[in-house]
């Protein structure tokens, strides 16, 4: 099955982003002829910097975050993923590059402009909940609105709405010490959503939680995204978590982006052995969708219809009992056909229309 998507302007763009540590870090990039955008080789430049005692936390990172997209950045510890998200918000100052939010370069923003970006356009959630222990749930959630100077009546209305949104109604007067880990993370999420951010940065937000609570929070996060349609950069080291939440993802190693694509693209066509190690043990039915393996044939009349985004795992019981398969409707309204035989053929060959 093939579909075409009209181009959409990126909400956030990261261009040629480098973050170096060490004495005179910026001097390593002073020879512009060595920069990749001028014909240089990023890997060679990064290795040269390391050979001279520099630390390369981010090496020529490039990607676009599209409106309403969950863009996952993942990699092993030390790969540079958290450095990138902190550079995006300028909690860490990049050594060089561009970070464009709606076309405006955040690295050229004045201190006052940067404060306004953080207060009104960015939401951030980290692995550490970061709640203020002397404030209750309502006060923690309303705190950034108070910093904005929002009127008390509107502040109360906004805070109550997001508290309800994350399922903490009735706990407004509780203090962080009285909440479970999952509830504390919900407060952190509500606090970041209260400012109604245009872009949302989440750095391993669920990794400190127990596995069951983590799964519940992932479900809650996806429910919120279906309702809010935020543009999200989501950091994780867990490939299965990225499969659950990502529209697209980037895999990082040694500060550099190794591969960018949809999860199914990375699984079926890994760029190298490093990416393949992440994907080897992933059951394909968890990531393949009906749209990935449906054929261009016209389906028989009257059979069950499903969206192209439906996971194959959810269709297995139905396909086992219905040889005629299902009709698959793409986002543009086109109709395709998928049967159990199409699934078997795709798994046997390792090739789908989407990956061809």
C-alpha positions as CSV (number, residue, x, y, z in Angstrom):
1,X,0.0,0.0,0.0
2,X,1.3,3.5,-0.8
3,X,0.0,6.9,0.2
4,X,1.2,10.4,-0.4
5,X,1.5,13.1,2.2
6,X,1.6,16.8,1.3
7,X,4.6,18.6,2.7
8,X,4.1,20.3,6.0
9,X,6.3,23.0,7.5
10,X,8.3,21.8,10.5
11,X,7.3,23.2,13.9
12,X,10.9,22.8,15.2
13,X,14.0,22.2,13.2
14,X,17.4,21.2,14.6
15,X,20.2,22.1,12.2
16,X,23.9,21.1,12.4
17,X,23.8,21.0,16.2
18,X,27.1,20.5,18.0
19,X,27.8,20.4,21.7
20,X,31.4,20.1,22.8
21,X,33.0,20.0,26.2
22,X,36.6,20.7,27.1
23,X,39.1,23.6,27.0
24,X,38.4,26.0,24.0
25,X,35.7,23.7,22.8
26,X,34.4,26.1,20.2
27,X,37.8,26.4,18.6
28,X,37.5,22.9,17.2
29,X,34.7,24.1,14.9
30,X,36.4,27.4,13.9
31,X,37.6,26.0,10.5
32,X,34.3,26.2,8.6
33,X,35.6,24.2,5.8
34,X,35.5,21.1,8.0
35,X,31.9,21.5,8.9
36,X,29.5,19.0,7.2
37,X,27.3,21.8,5.8
38,X,30.3,23.1,3.9
39,X,31.4,19.7,2.6
40,X,33.2,18.3,5.6
41,X,32.7,14.9,7.2
42,X,31.0,14.9,10.6
43,X,32.4,11.6,11.7
44,X,35.9,12.5,10.9
45,X,35.6,15.9,12.5
46,X,34.1,14.4,15.7
47,X,37.0,11.8,15.9
48,X,39.5,14.6,15.4
49,X,38.0,16.6,18.3
50,X,38.2,13.5,20.5
51,X,41.8,12.8,19.5
52,X,42.6,16.4,20.8
53,X,41.0,15.7,24.2
54,X,37.5,17.2,23.5
55,X,34.2,15.6,24.4
56,X,31.6,15.4,21.7
57,X,28.2,15.3,23.3
58,X,26.3,16.1,20.1
59,X,27.8,15.9,16.6
60,X,26.0,17.6,13.7
61,X,22.5,16.6,14.8
62,X,19.8,17.4,12.2
63,X,16.0,16.6,12.3
64,X,12.6,18.2,12.0
65,X,9.7,18.0,14.4
66,X,6.4,18.2,12.5
67,X,3.2,19.7,13.9
68,X,1.4,17.2,16.1
69,X,4.2,14.6,15.8
70,X,5.8,12.5,18.5
71,X,9.5,12.4,17.6
72,X,11.4,9.9,19.7
73,X,15.2,10.2,20.2
74,X,16.7,7.1,21.6
75,X,20.1,5.5,22.2
76,X,22.2,3.9,24.9
77,X,23.4,5.9,27.9
78,X,26.0,8.4,26.8
79,X,24.7,8.5,23.2
80,X,23.8,12.2,23.5
81,X,20.0,12.1,23.4
82,X,19.5,14.0,26.7
83,X,22.1,16.6,25.7
84,X,20.1,17.2,22.5
85,X,16.8,17.9,24.2
86,X,18.5,20.2,26.7
87,X,20.1,22.1,23.8
88,X,16.7,22.5,22.2
89,X,15.5,24.3,25.3
90,X,18.9,26.0,25.9
91,X,19.1,24.5,29.3
92,X,22.5,23.5,27.8
93,X,24.0,26.0,25.4
94,X,25.0,24.4,22.1
95,X,28.5,25.1,20.8
96,X,27.1,25.8,17.3
97,X,24.1,25.1,15.1
98,X,20.5,26.3,14.6
99,X,17.3,25.5,16.5
100,X,14.4,27.0,14.7
101,X,11.0,27.3,16.4
102,X,8.4,28.4,13.8
103,X,11.4,29.7,11.8
104,X,13.0,31.7,14.6
105,X,16.4,30.7,15.7
106,X,16.3,30.1,19.5
107,X,20.1,30.4,19.7
108,X,19.8,34.0,18.6
109,X,17.1,34.8,21.1
110,X,17.8,37.4,23.8
111,X,17.5,36.4,27.5
112,X,14.1,38.0,27.7
113,X,12.9,36.3,24.5
114,X,14.2,32.9,25.8
115,X,12.3,33.4,29.1
116,X,9.1,34.1,27.1
117,X,9.7,31.0,24.9
118,X,10.0,28.8,28.0
119,X,7.0,30.3,29.7
120,X,4.6,30.3,26.8
121,X,5.7,27.9,24.1
122,X,7.7,25.1,25.8
123,X,6.7,22.4,28.2
124,X,9.3,20.1,29.8
125,X,9.0,16.9,31.8
126,X,12.0,15.0,33.1
127,X,12.7,11.7,34.7
128,X,13.1,13.5,38.0
129,X,9.6,14.7,38.9
130,X,10.9,18.0,40.2
131,X,7.8,18.9,42.3
132,X,8.0,21.5,44.9
133,X,7.5,19.6,48.2
134,X,5.9,22.5,50.1
135,X,3.2,23.0,47.5
136,X,0.2,20.8,47.0
137,X,-1.0,19.3,43.7
138,X,-3.0,22.4,42.7
139,X,-0.2,24.8,43.7
140,X,2.4,22.8,41.8
141,X,0.4,22.8,38.6
142,X,-0.6,26.5,38.9
143,X,3.0,27.6,39.7
144,X,4.1,28.3,36.1
145,X,0.9,30.2,35.5
146,X,1.7,32.3,38.5
147,X,5.1,33.1,37.0
148,X,3.4,34.1,33.8
149,X,1.4,36.7,35.8
150,X,-2.0,35.0,34.9
151,X,-5.0,36.4,36.9
152,X,-6.0,34.1,39.8
153,X,-9.4,33.2,38.4
154,X,-8.0,32.1,35.0
155,X,-5.1,30.4,36.7
156,X,-7.5,28.3,38.8
157,X,-9.6,27.4,35.8
158,X,-6.6,26.3,33.8
159,X,-5.0,24.3,36.6
160,X,-8.2,22.5,37.4
161,X,-8.7,21.6,33.8
162,X,-5.3,19.9,33.3
163,X,-5.6,18.2,36.8
164,X,-8.8,16.6,35.5
165,X,-7.1,15.9,32.2
166,X,-4.4,13.7,33.8
167,X,-6.8,12.0,36.2
168,X,-5.9,13.6,39.5
169,X,-9.2,15.1,40.3
170,X,-9.8,14.9,44.1
171,X,-6.1,15.0,44.9
172,X,-5.7,18.8,44.5
173,X,-4.9,19.3,48.2
174,X,-2.4,16.4,48.4
175,X,1.3,17.1,48.8
176,X,4.0,15.2,46.7
177,X,5.0,13.1,49.7
178,X,1.4,11.7,49.8
179,X,1.4,10.6,46.2
180,X,2.7,7.5,44.4
181,X,5.4,7.7,41.8
182,X,2.9,7.6,39.0
183,X,0.7,10.2,40.6
184,X,3.8,12.5,41.0
185,X,4.6,12.1,37.4
186,X,1.0,13.0,36.5
187,X,1.5,16.2,38.5
188,X,4.7,17.0,36.5
189,X,2.8,16.4,33.2
190,X,-0.1,18.5,34.3
191,X,2.3,21.3,35.3
192,X,4.0,21.3,31.9
193,X,0.6,21.2,30.1
194,X,-0.8,24.1,32.1
195,X,1.1,26.6,30.0
196,X,-0.4,25.1,26.9
197,X,3.0,24.6,25.2
198,X,3.4,24.5,21.5
199,X,6.3,22.1,21.8
200,X,6.7,19.5,24.6
201,X,10.1,18.0,25.6
202,X,10.0,14.8,27.6
203,X,13.3,13.4,28.8
204,X,12.8,9.7,29.9
205,X,9.6,10.8,31.8
206,X,8.6,7.3,32.8
207,X,11.9,5.5,33.4
208,X,11.8,6.0,37.2
209,X,8.5,4.2,37.5
210,X,7.7,0.6,38.1
211,X,7.0,-1.4,34.9
212,X,3.2,-1.7,35.5
213,X,2.9,2.0,36.4
214,X,5.1,2.9,33.4
215,X,2.9,1.1,31.0
216,X,-0.2,2.9,32.5
217,X,1.6,6.2,32.1
218,X,2.4,5.4,28.5
219,X,-1.2,4.7,27.8
220,X,-2.2,7.9,29.6
221,X,0.4,9.9,27.5
222,X,-1.0,8.5,24.3
223,X,-4.6,9.3,25.4
224,X,-3.5,12.9,26.1
225,X,-1.8,13.2,22.7
226,X,-4.9,12.0,20.9
227,X,-6.8,14.9,22.6
228,X,-4.1,17.6,22.5
229,X,-2.0,16.9,19.3
230,X,1.2,18.4,20.7
231,X,4.5,18.6,18.9
232,X,6.7,16.4,21.1
233,X,10.3,15.4,21.4
234,X,10.4,12.3,23.6
235,X,13.7,10.9,24.9
236,X,14.0,7.2,25.9
237,X,16.6,4.4,26.0
238,X,13.8,1.8,25.8
239,X,13.1,0.6,22.2
240,X,9.8,-1.0,23.1
241,X,8.7,2.3,24.7
242,X,9.6,4.1,21.6
243,X,7.6,1.6,19.5
244,X,4.5,2.4,21.6
245,X,4.7,6.2,21.3
246,X,6.7,7.2,18.2
247,X,5.5,8.6,15.0
248,X,9.1,8.8,13.9
249,X,12.3,8.2,15.7
250,X,16.0,8.9,15.6
251,X,18.7,6.5,17.0
252,X,21.8,8.2,18.3
253,X,25.4,6.8,19.0
254,X,28.4,8.8,20.2
255,X,26.6,12.1,19.9
256,X,25.5,11.5,16.2
257,X,22.2,10.5,14.7
258,X,22.6,7.1,13.0
259,X,19.2,6.7,11.5
260,X,15.8,8.5,11.3
261,X,12.5,7.0,10.3
262,X,9.3,5.4,11.3
263,X,9.7,2.5,13.7
264,X,8.7,0.1,11.0
265,X,11.4,1.5,8.7
266,X,14.1,1.0,11.3
267,X,13.0,-2.5,12.0
268,X,12.8,-3.6,8.4
269,X,15.8,-1.6,7.1
270,X,18.3,-0.9,9.9
271,X,21.1,1.4,8.7
272,X,23.8,-0.6,10.5
273,X,24.5,-3.3,13.1
274,X,24.0,-0.8,15.9
275,X,20.4,-0.1,14.9
276,X,19.9,-3.8,14.2
277,X,20.8,-4.6,17.8
278,X,17.9,-2.5,19.0
279,X,15.4,-4.1,16.6
280,X,16.5,-7.8,16.6
281,X,14.2,-9.0,19.3
282,X,11.1,-6.9,18.5
283,X,8.1,-8.9,17.4
284,X,7.1,-7.4,14.1
285,X,3.4,-7.7,14.8
286,X,3.8,-5.1,17.6
287,X,4.9,-2.4,15.1
288,X,3.6,-3.4,11.6
289,X,0.2,-1.7,10.8
290,X,-2.5,-2.8,8.4
291,X,-1.3,0.0,6.1
292,X,2.2,-1.3,6.0
293,X,1.3,-4.7,4.4
294,X,-2.1,-4.1,2.7
295,X,-2.2,-4.7,-1.0
296,X,-3.5,-2.3,-3.7
297,X,-6.2,-4.8,-4.6
298,X,-9.8,-3.8,-4.2
299,X,-11.3,-5.6,-1.1
300,X,-14.5,-7.7,-1.4
301,X,-17.6,-5.8,-0.6
302,X,-19.0,-5.9,2.9
303,X,-15.9,-7.0,4.8
304,X,-14.7,-5.3,8.0
305,X,-13.0,-1.9,7.5
306,X,-10.1,-0.7,9.7
307,X,-7.9,2.4,9.7
308,X,-4.4,2.0,8.1
309,X,-2.8,2.8,11.5
310,X,-4.3,-0.4,13.1
311,X,-1.6,-2.6,14.6
312,X,-1.3,-6.1,13.1
313,X,-1.3,-7.5,16.6
314,X,-4.8,-6.2,17.1
315,X,-6.0,-7.9,13.9
316,X,-4.5,-11.4,14.4
317,X,-7.5,-13.0,16.1
318,X,-9.9,-11.6,13.4
319,X,-7.7,-12.6,10.5
320,X,-7.4,-16.1,11.9
321,X,-11.2,-16.5,11.6
322,X,-11.9,-14.5,8.4
323,X,-10.1,-15.6,5.3
324,X,-11.5,-12.6,3.4
325,X,-9.4,-10.3,5.6
326,X,-10.2,-6.6,6.1
327,X,-10.6,-3.4,4.1
328,X,-7.9,-0.9,5.0
329,X,-8.7,2.8,4.8
330,X,-5.8,5.2,4.4
331,X,-5.7,8.8,5.7
332,X,-6.6,10.1,2.3
333,X,-9.7,7.9,2.1
334,X,-8.2,5.3,-0.3
335,X,-9.2,1.7,0.4
336,X,-6.8,-1.3,0.3
337,X,-7.1,-5.0,1.1
338,X,-5.3,-7.0,3.8
339,X,-5.5,-10.8,4.5
340,X,-3.7,-13.2,6.7
341,X,-1.8,-14.3,3.5
342,X,-0.5,-10.7,3.0
343,X,0.8,-10.8,6.6
344,X,2.5,-14.1,6.1
345,X,4.1,-13.0,2.9
346,X,5.4,-9.8,4.5
347,X,6.9,-11.6,7.4
348,X,8.4,-14.2,5.2
349,X,10.1,-11.7,2.8
350,X,11.0,-9.0,5.3
351,X,9.7,-6.4,2.8
352,X,6.6,-4.2,2.9
353,X,5.4,-1.6,0.5
354,X,6.3,1.0,3.2
355,X,9.9,-0.2,3.4
356,X,10.4,-0.8,-0.3
